[in-house]
Amino acid sequence: MVAEFIPPLEKALARAWPEFSQIKAAVRLSGGASQETWAIDAEIGETTEHLILRRAPGGHSSPTAVPLATEAVVIETVREAGARVPRVRYVLKDEDGAGQGYVMDRLAGETIARKILREAEFAAVRPHLARDCGRELARIHQVETKALSSVLTTVDGPAQLARYRDIYDSYDHPDPVFEMALKWLEPRLMPPAEVRLVHGDFRHGNLLISPQGLEAVLDWELAHLGDPLEDLGWICTRSWRFGVNEKPVGGFGALEDLLEAYAETGGRAFTVDEVKPWIVYGSLKWGIMCMTMYQGFRKDGSVERAAIGRRSSEAQWDLVRLILHGDL
């Protein structure tokens, strides 16, 4: 069965690309929790181009995410600044009738953490990935923000902490570890010295990695202006190490390597102590997000939501190790 948006998408691409003739294949991919992701093979002239359609569910964007048209603008801005992201080829318009979204190049690589951290084909590249990530974040954080300030919100550390305090309080389910973390962070998550472009979800699942290294940074729906330390801390959150806890950066590398490569590529010379509050915040944020999933389970009985909701206890343990024992 052909997806209902394919015919209008074909008409839109034909108007945009004179040599376009048809979409030969369209397969929905499993990745992407909040947006639809489609692998598309398009016949353009004498060649078949491999593309990705990133589309809002049912064609309509969530009011809580960066609009997909804005996301496309951010990606192209970042790409022009030299960062590794797929090239955006076309942004859907309302008159196209295919929903909200954009078409971009499809690149080779893997996003599944289990494969990247454990399979033999990635063994040679794993020791270099922390430095790859440091270089890429430095490029992202040096993007000129003036043109983006009209389309992205500014959310710094205190604002983020206040947001998650409000979410946590709304559940009326006090937890001593989360309370400890909130109080510990209050004097430590300060406004940044300089507001920069922040990816907002720089971690496994949004990093396209091949046996040659980091190929692209994906999924910019949480992009905002804020503290660059947020991205550096989020990739080090224990939940994104997938069991390889002795390697703080994504389960594949050392924080010192991440920060050294970041500084060498033009980023600020941050210290481990400066990053640590954002690692603590990452565990707190994930723990409260797990609580949110449990609240969803209470409403709809979803087994998936329940399975994620129970993981708030893992975040609590991580916070104890970080705050009371000084572990990373």
Backbone torsions as a table, in degrees:
resi	resn	phi	psi	omega
1	MET	NA	132.6	179.3
2	VAL	-81.8	129.4	177.4
3	ALA	-58.0	143.8	-171.4
4	GLU	-62.5	-23.3	-177.3
5	PHE	-88.1	-7.6	-176.3
6	ILE	-63.9	-48.3	179.7
7	PRO	-57.8	-47.9	177.7
8	PRO	-66.8	-30.3	176.7
9	LEU	-65.6	-41.7	177.9
10	GLU	-60.5	-42.1	179.3
11	LYS	-64.2	-39.5	-180.0
12	ALA	-65.8	-43.3	-179.4
13	LEU	-68.7	-32.8	177.5
14	ALA	-65.3	-35.9	177.5
15	ARG	-71.3	-34.4	-176.3
16	ALA	-81.9	-35.8	-175.8
17	TRP	-121.7	104.2	-175.9
18	PRO	-55.2	-30.5	-176.6
19	GLU	-90.3	-2.9	179.0
20	PHE	-68.2	138.3	178.8
21	SER	-120.7	-41.7	-178.2
22	GLN	-166.2	161.6	169.2
23	ILE	-92.8	115.9	-175.8
24	LYS	-81.5	-29.8	-179.2
25	ALA	-155.4	145.5	176.2
26	ALA	-144.3	115.5	-177.3
27	VAL	-125.3	126.0	177.9
28	ARG	-76.5	131.1	-179.7
29	LEU	-91.6	156.8	-175.9
30	SER	-77.9	-23.8	-178.3
31	GLY	-69.4	156.0	176.9
32	GLY	97.8	96.8	-175.7
33	ALA	-77.9	-27.4	-173.9
34	SER	-113.0	-13.3	179.5
35	GLN	-130.4	156.6	173.1
36	GLU	-79.7	140.2	175.9
37	THR	-126.8	121.9	-177.3
38	TRP	-120.6	132.0	170.3
39	ALA	-88.4	122.5	-174.3
40	ILE	-123.4	133.6	171.3
41	ASP	-105.8	117.3	-176.2
42	ALA	-113.0	132.8	176.8
43	GLU	-87.1	114.0	-178.2
44	ILE	-128.2	109.4	-175.3
45	GLY	63.5	-127.0	-178.5
46	GLU	-94.1	2.8	-175.3
47	THR	-120.5	161.2	172.3
48	THR	-108.6	119.2	-179.7
49	GLU	-100.0	137.2	-178.4
50	HIS	-96.0	117.3	-171.9
51	LEU	-127.4	166.8	172.6
52	ILE	-122.3	131.8	169.7
53	LEU	-103.3	118.6	174.2
54	ARG	-102.7	115.6	-168.7
55	ARG	-132.5	144.0	176.4
56	ALA	-66.6	143.3	179.4
57	PRO	-55.4	123.5	-177.3
58	GLY	68.3	6.9	179.6
59	GLY	92.0	-4.7	-174.5
60	HIS	-118.5	124.5	-176.9
61	SER	-71.3	151.8	173.8
62	SER	-74.5	139.8	179.0
63	PRO	-68.7	-12.9	-177.3
64	THR	-90.9	-11.0	-177.1
65	ALA	-104.9	161.0	171.8
66	VAL	-61.7	130.2	178.4
67	PRO	-54.3	144.5	-175.4
68	LEU	-62.3	-33.5	176.8
69	ALA	-64.2	-37.7	176.6
70	THR	-68.9	-40.7	177.5
71	GLU	-56.6	-42.1	179.1
72	ALA	-62.7	-40.0	178.1
73	VAL	-62.8	-43.7	179.7
74	VAL	-61.8	-45.7	-178.8
75	ILE	-60.2	-45.5	-179.5
76	GLU	-67.2	-35.5	176.9
77	THR	-63.2	-44.1	180.0
78	VAL	-66.7	-41.9	-179.8
79	ARG	-62.0	-43.5	-179.9
80	GLU	-64.9	-22.8	177.8
81	ALA	-85.2	-1.9	174.9
82	GLY	103.1	2.5	178.4
83	ALA	-79.8	159.9	-176.9
84	ARG	-89.5	101.2	176.1
85	VAL	-141.9	156.5	176.5
86	PRO	-66.9	148.9	176.5
87	ARG	-75.1	127.9	175.3
88	VAL	-77.9	127.6	-175.4
89	ARG	-102.0	-30.9	-178.7
90	TYR	-161.8	137.3	175.9
91	VAL	-108.1	125.4	-178.9
92	LEU	-64.1	142.0	177.2
93	LYS	-108.6	158.5	179.8
94	ASP	-56.7	-39.8	-176.8
95	GLU	-71.0	-11.8	177.9
96	ASP	-70.6	-28.0	178.5
97	GLY	72.7	18.4	-178.8
98	ALA	-110.2	9.9	-179.0
99	GLY	92.3	-174.0	-179.7
100	GLN	-96.2	134.0	-179.4
101	GLY	165.1	-171.4	178.1
102	TYR	-153.2	158.8	178.8
103	VAL	-108.1	134.1	179.1
104	MET	-137.6	168.4	177.7
105	ASP	-64.0	145.5	174.1
106	ARG	-99.2	119.7	-177.7
107	LEU	-104.3	156.4	179.3
108	ALA	-82.8	141.4	177.9
109	GLY	154.4	-178.8	-175.6
110	GLU	-127.9	144.1	176.9
111	THR	-117.7	-8.0	-175.2
112	ILE	-80.6	119.4	-173.8
113	ALA	-59.0	-42.2	-177.7
114	ARG	-55.2	-43.4	-179.4
115	LYS	-70.2	-45.2	-177.2
116	ILE	-62.8	-38.7	-174.9
117	LEU	-86.3	-16.6	-171.2
118	ARG	-128.5	-22.7	-175.1
119	GLU	-83.2	147.9	-171.9
120	ALA	-62.5	-32.7	-175.3
121	GLU	-65.5	-17.4	178.9
122	PHE	-102.9	3.1	-174.6
123	ALA	-59.9	-41.5	-175.9
124	ALA	-71.0	-29.4	-174.9
125	VAL	-91.3	-22.1	-176.0
126	ARG	-53.2	-43.6	-178.9
127	PRO	-63.6	-15.1	-176.9
128	HIS	-102.6	-6.5	-171.7
129	LEU	-69.3	-33.7	179.2
130	ALA	-62.0	-41.5	178.4
131	ARG	-69.0	-38.7	175.4
132	ASP	-56.1	-46.2	-178.8
133	CYS	-65.3	-38.8	178.5
134	GLY	-62.6	-43.4	178.9
135	ARG	-64.3	-42.0	-177.1
136	GLU	-67.9	-40.8	178.4
137	LEU	-66.0	-34.9	177.6
138	ALA	-62.8	-40.6	179.0
139	ARG	-65.7	-43.0	-179.8
140	ILE	-63.0	-44.3	-175.2
141	HIS	-74.0	-11.2	176.5
142	GLN	-96.3	0.9	178.4
143	VAL	-62.7	136.9	178.6
144	GLU	-63.3	124.5	-173.6
145	THR	-91.7	-10.4	-174.9
146	LYS	-57.0	-45.4	-177.8
147	ALA	-72.0	-21.0	-176.9
148	LEU	-93.5	-14.7	-174.8
149	SER	-64.9	-20.6	179.9
150	SER	-84.9	-13.5	-176.7
151	VAL	-118.3	-13.4	179.8
152	LEU	-117.9	145.9	176.7
153	THR	-83.2	158.1	174.7
154	THR	-103.1	122.3	-179.3
155	VAL	-134.2	105.6	-178.6
156	ASP	-95.3	-172.9	-176.5
157	GLY	-58.6	-53.6	179.3
158	PRO	-57.7	-38.4	179.4
159	ALA	-66.3	-40.4	179.2
160	GLN	-65.8	-43.1	-179.5
161	LEU	-63.4	-41.1	178.5
162	ALA	-63.7	-39.2	179.3
163	ARG	-61.3	-46.6	-177.1
164	TYR	-76.4	-26.6	171.2
165	ARG	-62.3	-43.1	-180.0
166	ASP	-65.3	-42.2	178.6
167	ILE	-62.8	-47.0	179.7
168	TYR	-60.1	-46.4	-179.1
169	ASP	-63.7	-32.0	-176.8
170	SER	-65.3	-20.4	-178.8
171	TYR	-85.0	-11.0	177.3
172	ASP	49.9	47.0	-179.9
173	HIS	-136.2	76.7	-174.3
174	PRO	-57.9	138.4	177.6
175	ASP	-131.8	125.7	-174.8
176	PRO	-63.7	-33.7	-179.5
177	VAL	-70.9	-44.2	178.0
178	PHE	-64.9	-37.5	176.7
179	GLU	-62.6	-42.3	177.8
180	MET	-60.4	-45.3	-178.0
181	ALA	-64.7	-41.5	179.2
182	LEU	-61.0	-44.0	-179.4
183	LYS	-70.1	-36.2	179.0
184	TRP	-65.1	-36.6	-175.9
185	LEU	-79.5	-27.5	-174.4
186	GLU	-50.1	-47.5	-179.7
187	PRO	-85.6	-2.4	-173.2
188	ARG	-111.2	-22.8	179.1
189	LEU	-95.6	83.7	-174.0
190	MET	-95.4	163.4	173.8
191	PRO	-57.7	145.8	-176.3
192	PRO	-72.6	154.5	175.1
193	ALA	-65.3	-30.4	-179.7
194	GLU	-147.2	129.0	178.7
195	VAL	-80.2	129.2	-178.5
196	ARG	-130.3	169.7	171.9
197	LEU	-68.2	130.7	-179.6
198	VAL	-121.6	131.6	177.8
199	HIS	-64.7	-46.0	174.8
200	GLY	94.2	-14.0	178.9
201	ASP	-153.8	47.4	-176.3
202	PHE	-80.1	98.3	-174.7
203	ARG	-165.8	176.1	172.8
204	HIS	-52.1	143.5	-177.5
205	GLY	99.4	-31.9	178.5
206	ASN	-113.5	6.5	177.0
207	LEU	-114.0	120.8	179.2
208	LEU	-91.7	115.4	-172.9
209	ILE	-123.5	135.5	176.9
210	SER	-118.4	173.7	175.1
211	PRO	-61.8	-10.0	177.1
212	GLN	-95.1	-13.7	179.3
213	GLY	137.0	-163.3	179.7
214	LEU	-74.7	118.8	-176.4
215	GLU	-93.2	-38.3	-176.7
216	ALA	-164.5	154.6	172.6
217	VAL	-103.5	124.3	-173.4
218	LEU	-109.8	175.2	169.3
219	ASP	53.4	83.0	-176.6
220	TRP	-99.8	24.3	-174.4
221	GLU	-71.1	-15.4	177.9
222	LEU	-106.4	13.7	179.8
223	ALA	-59.9	142.2	178.2
224	HIS	-161.2	177.1	173.1
225	LEU	-98.6	135.7	-176.7
226	GLY	-179.9	-145.2	-175.3
227	ASP	-91.7	121.3	179.2
228	PRO	-59.2	-23.3	177.6
229	LEU	-62.5	-22.8	179.6
230	GLU	-59.6	-48.2	179.4
231	ASP	-64.8	-40.7	-179.0
232	LEU	-65.2	-35.4	179.1
233	GLY	-77.8	-35.6	-174.6
234	TRP	-65.4	-40.4	179.5
235	ILE	-67.3	-18.0	180.0
236	CYS	-96.0	-2.8	179.1
237	THR	-60.6	134.9	-174.2
238	ARG	-56.4	-33.2	-178.5
239	SER	-62.2	-24.3	-179.8
240	TRP	-95.6	11.5	175.2
241	ARG	-95.4	-15.1	175.2
242	PHE	50.0	49.9	173.3
243	GLY	93.0	-16.0	179.6
244	VAL	-94.2	68.5	-168.5
245	ASN	-71.8	-20.6	-179.0
246	GLU	-73.6	-8.7	178.4
247	LYS	-117.6	96.0	-169.8
248	PRO	-58.5	-34.2	-176.5
249	VAL	-84.3	95.8	174.7
250	GLY	62.1	14.6	-177.1
251	GLY	78.1	8.6	-178.6
252	PHE	-127.1	-7.1	-176.4
253	GLY	-159.9	179.1	-177.1
254	ALA	-95.0	145.0	178.9
255	LEU	-62.7	-35.6	179.1
256	GLU	-60.8	-38.1	178.3
257	ASP	-66.8	-41.5	178.4
258	LEU	-59.0	-48.8	-175.7
259	LEU	-71.4	-35.5	178.7
260	GLU	-64.6	-46.7	179.3
261	ALA	-66.4	-35.5	178.1
262	TYR	-60.4	-47.7	-179.2
263	ALA	-68.3	-38.6	179.6
264	GLU	-64.0	-25.1	-177.5
265	THR	-96.2	9.8	174.0
266	GLY	108.7	-2.7	177.2
267	GLY	-78.0	169.0	178.6
268	ARG	-67.8	153.0	-179.4
269	ALA	-83.7	76.6	179.9
270	PHE	-75.8	153.2	176.3
271	THR	-103.2	164.8	176.4
272	VAL	-58.3	-40.7	-179.2
273	ASP	-63.3	-32.4	178.3
274	GLU	-72.2	-31.6	-179.4
275	VAL	-78.8	-31.4	-171.5
276	LYS	-53.8	-44.8	179.0
277	PRO	-58.0	-31.3	179.5
278	TRP	-76.9	-24.6	172.1
279	ILE	-70.9	-42.6	175.5
280	VAL	-60.3	-46.3	178.1
281	TYR	-58.8	-38.6	179.5
282	GLY	-60.0	-43.7	178.8
283	SER	-68.0	-39.6	176.9
284	LEU	-63.1	-47.1	-179.7
285	LYS	-59.3	-46.8	-179.8
286	TRP	-64.1	-39.1	178.6
287	GLY	-62.0	-41.7	178.5
288	ILE	-71.2	-34.1	174.3
289	MET	-62.6	-37.0	176.3
290	CYS	-64.8	-39.3	175.6
291	MET	-59.9	-38.8	179.0
292	THR	-62.9	-40.4	178.2
293	MET	-63.8	-38.1	177.5
294	TYR	-64.0	-39.6	177.0
295	GLN	-60.6	-37.3	175.9
296	GLY	-64.6	-39.4	177.3
297	PHE	-61.0	-38.5	179.6
298	ARG	-62.0	-27.3	-178.5
299	LYS	-88.9	-40.4	-172.8
300	ASP	-117.9	-3.9	177.0
301	GLY	71.6	15.5	-177.9
302	SER	-65.0	124.8	178.3
303	VAL	-65.5	-36.5	179.0
304	GLU	-62.4	-43.6	178.9
305	ARG	-64.3	-38.7	179.3
306	ALA	-64.4	-41.5	-178.8
307	ALA	-63.5	-39.3	178.2
308	ILE	-74.5	-38.6	-178.8
309	GLY	-58.3	-38.1	-177.7
310	ARG	-70.4	-13.3	-179.2
311	ARG	-76.6	-1.5	175.5
312	SER	-60.7	-27.0	178.6
313	SER	-66.9	-32.6	176.8
314	GLU	-64.3	-42.5	179.0
315	ALA	-63.5	-36.4	178.3
316	GLN	-62.7	-43.7	179.4
317	TRP	-64.4	-41.1	177.9
318	ASP	-60.6	-41.0	-179.4
319	LEU	-66.1	-38.7	176.6
320	VAL	-61.2	-45.2	179.8
321	ARG	-65.2	-40.2	-178.5
322	LEU	-69.0	-48.3	-170.4
323	ILE	-85.7	-46.0	-173.9
324	LEU	-88.2	-29.5	-176.4
325	HIS	-108.9	-8.3	177.1
326	GLY	74.3	13.3	179.4
327	ASP	-75.2	155.7	168.5
328	LEU	-105.5	NA	NA
